[in-house]
């Protein structure tokens, strides 16, 4: 695997695969076509942190650890402080203001960006009703949660590309990151995401980074699939 950085790290590849061995195989296929990887909670007990260490330390990749931490403030602070030893680039927590504040306390002077989850892109209004979330349009709720997270100190937010525009319009969003999952290249299957768009549209909507997983590593030629997205972004 080359250790060269790709020219465009706006593309983050989600390694939502069963274990670290498979994750490394995917990264080897992608080589220098991808410079930024997301590792999620599902791989945490299957070598996720070891994979993060190897990709970052041995191959110079950027790492987004998507753990969506949520707990009492003291626990969040301690957990984030411990994670800082891995020199992560991005780390997610739930967007509740007290959680964001505690994460920033735990982060200290580290360079890791704390990203707040607004509303998961797999959810729709019916899901929110079932979870007793207050009434209202999802886009409005996402914007409100994003604003509160920024005021609490979040370095950025995770949000659907459909909400990126309204979040970017917030005064509190100046200088902040917007990272969008729920991105599917033209013609790709929606999978379990309900609020999706194309890579170019997500960036045009105000996103700084897009997260793409299965459409890349399930492709017949993963490297070519990644390069196609990078070319799409470069054409903007």
N, C-alpha and C positions, 0 to 999 in steps of 0.2 A: 504494500500500500504506500503510495507516495505521501510525503508529508507536506506537499505544497498546498498553500491556501487557494481556494477558488477565489475568483475575482468578485464574487457577489455573495455575501453572507446573509442577504435578505431571505434566502431559502434555508429553512431549518428542516432537516429530515427527521421525522419521528421514528425512532427504532422501537415500534410497538410489536416486538417479536418475543418469543417465549423466554429466551435466555441470552446471556452475554456472549456465548459462543456464536449463536446465530447473528447477534448484533454485529459482532466483529466481522463475520462473513459478509454481511450486507455492506459494511463500511469499506471492506476490501474491494468489493465490486465497484463501489462508487468512486474510490480513490480521490484524486484531487478535484473531482467535479463538485464535491460537497465539502464545505468547511465548518458546518454547524449542525450538531445533532441534539435531538431531544430524547431523553431517557425518562420513562414514566414510572409511576408507582407499581405497575404490574410486573416490572422487572427487578424491583428492589430486592426481593428475596432470591433472585436468580442471577446474581452477579452484576447488578446494575451499577453499583458504585465502583466496582473493579473495572467495568467497561468504561465508565466515565474517566477514571484515572488513566487508563491506557490510551484512550482516544486523545485525551488532552496532553498527557505527559510524553507519549511516544510519537504521536502523529500531529501534534499542534492544532487539534481541532477545538472549536468552541463547544461548550456544553451547557445545555438547558436542562436542568433537573426539574421535572414537572411532578412535584409531590403534592401540590395543592394542600399544604399544611393547614390544619384547623384544630385548635384546642384552646385551653385557657392561656392567657398571656405569658405566664411564667414558663410554661412548657414550650410554647412557640419560640420564645427568646432563647431558651437552652438548646432546642433542636437546631435552630438556625446557627447559633454560635458554633455548635459541633460540626455542622456541615461546611463551615467556612474553610476548614482544613483542605477541602477538595478543590478550592479555587474555582468554583463554578462561575459561569458567566451569567446565567439566568436561573432564578429559583422562584417557583410559584407558591403563593399562599392564598387562602380565601380572602375575598375583598372586604370583609368586615373591618372597620377602622381600627379596632383594638388589636386585631390580629396583625394588621399591617404595621402598626406602631411597634408591637413587640418584635416583629421580624426585623425591623430596622435597628432596634436596640441590640438584637443578637448579632446582626451583621457587623456592627461596629464600623471600622474604617476599611473593610474589605471592598473590593471593586464589584462584587456580585450585584446584579440588578434584581431587586425584589419586585416581582410582577404579581398583581392582584387579579384573581379570577372574579369576573363580574357574574355572569350567568353561563353555565356550561352550554356549549354549542349543540349538545345532543338533546337539549330540552326545548319544549314548546310551552305554550300557555297552559295547556291541559296538565302537563307535568308540574308546572308551578302551582296550579290550583291544588293538585294532589299533595303538594308539600306545604300548603297553607301560606304561600307567598302572596303578599298583598296584590289586589287587582291592579291591572294596568297593562299597557302595551309593553312587550319585552324590550323594545328599543328604548323606551322611556326609562324603564327600570335599570337597564344596563348603563345608560348615560348617568343616571343618578348615583348608582353604585360606583361607577368609575370616578365621578367627581369627588365623592367622599373618600375613596381610596387614595386619590392624588393628594387631597388635603391632609390625609393621615401619613403621607410620606412615601407612597408607592412610587417606584421608579418607572413603572409602566403598568399596563393592564393586558389581560387576555380577553379578547372579545371576538365575536363573529364578525366577518368582514362586512356584514350588513349594518353593524352598529359602529364601524370604524369612523364613518363620516361624522356622526353626531358626537362621538367622543372627541375626535380631533377638533371639533368646533368649540369645545369647552375652554374657557380661559385657563383653567387649572391644568389643561393638557399640554401647555407650552413646554417644550423640552422633555416631554415624557414619551415613553415607548408604547406603541400599540402592536401587539403580536396576535396574529389571527390564525387559529386552527379553522377547520371547516372549509378548507380550500381544496378544490378538485380541478385538475386540468380538464380542458374541454373534452367531453366524451367519457370521462371517468364516472364510475358508479358512486352514488352518494354515500353508500355504506350506512353507518349509524348516525351520520350528521344530518341535522334538519335545517340548518341555516348555512348554506354554502354559496361559494362563488368561485370564479377563476382566479389564478394568481395575479394576473395583470389588473383585474378589477379590484382585488383586495388592496393592492398597493395604491391604486388610483383613489381608493376610498379613504386613504390616510394611514394605512398600516405601514409599519417599519419593517416587519418580518412576517413571513407566512410559514405555516407549518404543514408539511405534506408527508404522509407516511405510506400507506398501502399503494396508492397509484404509482409510487416510485419503486418500492422494493418488491412488489408483486408483478411488476412489468416484465415482459419477456427480456428486455435489456434495461436494467435499472439505471445504469450510467447514462444511457441515451435519454431515458425519461427525465432524469435530473437535469441534464444539459439542455433539454428542450424547455424546461421551466426557466432556467437561468437566461436562456436566449429570449424568452418571452418578456422577462423582466427588463432585460437590457434594451429591448425595443421601445420601452415606454418613453 
